[in-house]
Amino acid sequence: MLWFYSRNRQKLTLEVRYDNDTHEFVAIVTGLAGPQITKRFSTSEEFREWVADLETKLAAEQWKSDGAPHILPDGWRDGTVRIFVCEA
């Protein structure tokens, strides 16, 4: 899934997916100052905690959700569909 955020004229994208080859949850943040940030997590609990912390930081820095999330056709666990809720 892709979430889009904006602040003033800045844009930020959060992509969340599951890597079926490595069995990891993946978060990719694009648009912050500096290079793209990619984080990998072995458990859904660690992943959800990181996403929740990121949401808190984005809200504190005045980032606002910029439209509905986009569901990607790939990036899900084989055989299951999971929705990760991001509310910044």
Buried (B, 14 or more C-beta within 10 A) or exposed (E): BBBBBBBEEEEBBBBBBBEEEEEBBBBBBBBBEEEEEEBEBEEEEBBBEBBEEBBEEBBEEEBEBEEEBEEEEEBBBEEEEEEBEBEB
